[in-house]
Amino acid sequence: MTGKELQFDTGTRAGMVSGLLVLPSNATALYVLAHGAGAGMRHRFMEAMASALAGLEIGTFRYQFPYMETGGKRPDFPPTLHATVRAAVAAAADQAPGLPLFAGGKSMGGRMTSGAATAAPLSGVRGLIFLGFPLHQPGKPSVTRAEHLAQVSVPMLFLQGTRDTLADQDLVKSVCAGLPLATLHVVEGGDHSFAVLKRSGRTGEEAMAEMAGRIRDWVGTQGGGR
């Protein structure tokens, strides 16, 4: 479905950035969805996720981080990214007053959302949803990037592919097991972008539908469903 394009102020020296609201008429919740480090809000993964969720009565508010808005390659420093997350949540709430809010995103976008939530709770946000949390750099297993998650005060849903080179499966399971507010959903055969191999016997569209369905079900347990 066609989204509503808008601009909002990040509250930083970076100024205004773009947002894209996809809100079905029967929406039961709104997911503030941040992009990953290398691709913006219009990347095909972001488009596909927004479309799949819209079909399940979940709206999305996608947005650009400042560096992506200006065509830059290097992500902004965390304080700017965190401020943009907070501003995006406020803009989403203005667009859909009263609708249950959730936040998170793809890879870096999810990690920056949890970082912002650690600094101070995101107003009105009932839970965080991570689409491929980037636990570590490829080939360098570590849990350092997850240390702040213990300070997040709302429920968290992690969707992680079994072939994700940025998230060793054993480490992801260990991290989630140690977080009382965390739920882990494993996408069998998915890589960091949730692409699946042809020999897996299913398509990327089927994996996307699985993820969207899991998000819808989990959102419902957090007061964001019918």
N, C-alpha and C positions, 0 to 999 in steps of 0.2 A: 504494500500500500504506500501511497505517497506521503512523505513526511512534511512537517512544518519546519521551515528553516528560520533561524533566528540568531541573534547575537547577544552575548552577555559579557559583562565586565568581570575580569578575573580578580579585580581588587589589587592588582600588582602593577608594576611599571610596564608589564607586557600589554596591558589594556584589554581590548575586546577580542573575543574569539567566537567561532561559529558553533552552533548547536543544531541538532536535527531531532525533532520530536516525532515519533511514530506512536500514535495513541488510538487504538481501536475504540469504537463507541462503547464496547462492552468491557473495557479494561477493568481488571480487578486489582492491579498493582502497576507501578512504574519503576523500571530498572534504569538507573543512571549508569550508562555503559561507557567506560573509557577505553580508548584504543591502545594498542601495543606500541613499542618503541619505534618500529620501522614503517608503520602504515597508519593512515589516519582513519577518521570515522566512516569514510566511504569505502573502505576496503571490502572486498567481496565477503570475507568472513563476517565482518560487522553487519553488512547488509543482510546476509543469510540468517544470522542470528536474530536480528530485529524482525525479519519477516516470519521466521518460525515462531517466535514468541508472540507476535501479534495474532497469529492464528490460534494461540492458546490463551488469549485474553490478557496478555502481559504487554504493556506499553514499554517503550524504550526512549531514553533521552541520550543520544550520542553527542559527543562534543570533541573539539580539537584542543590539544595542549598548545600553548603559545608557539613553541618552536615549529610544530607541524603547520600551524596557521600561516606562518611566514615562509614556509618552504624550507626550513632548516633541517639538518640531518642529526644534529646532536641534541638529545633531550635537555630541557631546562633543568636547572638545579632543583633538588627536592622541595625547597620552600615554595618555589613558584608552582611546581606541579601540585603540591598539596593544597595551595591556595586556590588553584584552578578547580580541583576536585570539589572543594567546599563551595565555591561559587556556582559550579554546575549543579550541585544538589539544591542550592537555593533557587536557581533558575528553574529547575525541574518542578520544585514545589510550587512555584508561582504559576507554572503552566497547568498544573493539575492539582489544585488545592483539595485536600481531603483524601487523595488517593494514597494508599500505603506505598512508601518509598523503600527501595533497595538500591544498593550501589556496589560498584566493583568494576570489573573489566577484563580485557584480554592482556595477559602477561604483565608487562610493566604497568599498564593502567590499573590492574587489580592491586598490584603491590603498592602503588602510590595512593590508592584509595584507602588501603589498610593503614598506611603510614599517616595519612591525614586523620583517620579515625583514632589513631593512637594518641595524637597530639591533643585532640578534643573530640568528643562524640559528634558525629555528623547529624545535624538537626533533623529529626523526623525519620531517620533511616532505621529500619527494623532489622536489617541484616546485610551482610556482604557476600557477594557472589564472585568467585574467582574462576576465570576461564583460562586454565593453564598457568597457575602461579609459578613464576620463574624462581625456583628455589635456589639455583646456583648457576654458574656459567657452565657451558658444555664441557663435559669431561673433568669437571672440578667439583665433585660432590661436597656439599656443605649445607649447614642449616642456619648459617649466620643471618641470611635474609629473612628468616622466619622468627627470629628472636622477639621482635616487637609484637607478634600476633597474640602473645599472652596478655597484652594490655588492651586488646580490643574487647569492648564490653557488650557487643551484640553477636548473635549467632552468625556463623560463617559456613558457606557451602563451597567446597573445592571440587572442581571438575578437572580431572587430570588424565591424560592419555598414557597408556602403558609404554609407548615408544618416545616419550618426551625426554629429549636430551638435556633439558634444563630443570628436570625434576626426577631424580632417581626414585623409583617406586618405593623401595624400602624406606628411604628417608621421608618421603611424603607421608607414608602410612604412620611412621613413627611420630612425625610432627603433629599430624591430626589426632592421633591417639592421646597425645599429651595436652590437647586443647579441649576442655570440657564443652566449649561452644561450637566445635567444628564438626562438620559432616563431610565425608569424602565420597565422591562418586567417581569410579574408575571407568574410563572409556577404553574398552579393549581395542588394542591395535592403533589407537590414535597417537599421532606425533604432537609436537608443540602447537601446531596449527589445527590439530584434530583431523588431519588427513589420514585416511586408512588405506592399507595396501589392497590391491585388487584380489589377491589371494585370500584375503580375510573373508570373502564371500558376502560383503555388504558394501554399500556406497557411502560416499561422504555425506550425501543427503540423509541417509538413514542414521548416521552418527550424529548429525546435527539435530535431527528429530528426537533422538534419544536424549541429548543434552537439554533441549528445550523442554521436553516433557519432565525431566528430572527437576529443572528449575521451577516449572509450574507447580509440581507437587510439593517441593520444599517451601516455596513462597506461601503456599496454602497453609502449611503448618505454622507459619510465622504471622498469620493473620492477614495475608494478602491474597486470599482466594474467595470464591463463592462458598 
